[in-house]
Amino acid sequence: MSVRPVIPNLWHHPGIHDYNLGAKHPLKPSRLRRLYELLGRIADLDLRTAQLADDDDIWRVHTPDYWSEVCAIDACLRRGQTAGLVERRQAIDLKGDTPAFAGMEAACRAYVGATVDAARCVAGGANLAFAMGGGLHHAMPGCARGFCILNDPAIAVSILRDRFERVLYVDLDVHHGDGVETIFRSDRQVLTYSVHEDPSTLWPRTGHAHEIGPVGTCANVPLPAGTTGEDWAFAIRETLGPLVDWFRPRAMVVQCGADVHALDPLAHLAGDIPSYVSGIEELRRLRLPTVVVGGGGYHLAVTPVTWASVVLTFTGHDTPGQLPADLAAEWEWPDWNGPIGRGFDETNCARDPDVRARVERFHSEILPAMRHRYDAGV
């Protein structure tokens, strides 16, 4: 790239780096630090400091009782008062894969605040805004879940819903976007669309194709373990367009989990960075006002490079062929696309028969069922 790209509306708060679930936990704060380091080396960043989210922001999708208990547990941990906390943490699932930690209230307000400001930026007229420290899509209204204490993408959808008649939520994480779907499954103004590994082989064991929700606004495209990046991009291209033609969204929130990659340690798809870019290009072509958030991603080279690719692609820039040499050496990542990077070539792809069958079923059964259920509620 001879001219440095300009990246607008990149919302961040330094407190996001304090969202730390422990040294041995797979969700590493260094993912985001690496992203900013890489982007800062190759682009000019309009990096904006977000405000901390207030209670009204959080109560858009979470119960006041749940949030009050999160804050109370945090206060106890910061004071070193742990007596009696085991039962309280268990009651709201601040345990196991989403452990409570001292300072979690401020860290949650930080990452939600960045997503809130990105959403308000788009609701106020911007075409595009980023909050790559967010994307914690599993949290439920009254409990933590799957590394996620607060569901910032759902809050972004709620903000856009106030401004736009119909909002599309796109979830590219390898894990089903169960929290956002649960929150909006009865909302006729919000269509949730999740492309993920089949629930028969991956947590959270939800997101089957037939799970279309009570009003037909839940679209799930589960893909079999081992699906290549080429077939992943094919599934998006073949299913997203018909949904958009039917639902006619006016704005969009995109969760960009980077864990569909073949090297991610927590899942079983065989994606690559060029194919991920192909999927993002499909979304960019919709030309909708868009909020982009991060998400999963547990390989410490794949994730920042994938997210940098997302930011560059959404802003209309090509990805470079190489990383800065010192970062490539430090991250043990040979070039931009890495050791797995065949890319997407729709003219010369032998489709996995299972993926093709799932796409065909989406067209013949799932989308008609969604439309029928939606129309029945008119």
Helices and strands as residue ranges (DSSP letters): E 6-12, G 14-18, H 30-42, E 44-49, H 55-58, H 64-79, H 85-91, H 104-123, E 128-131, H 152-163, E 167-171, H 178-184, E 190-197, E 218-223, H 229-247, E 251-255, H 273-284, E 290-293, H 302-314, H 325-331, H 353-361, I 362-366, H 367-376
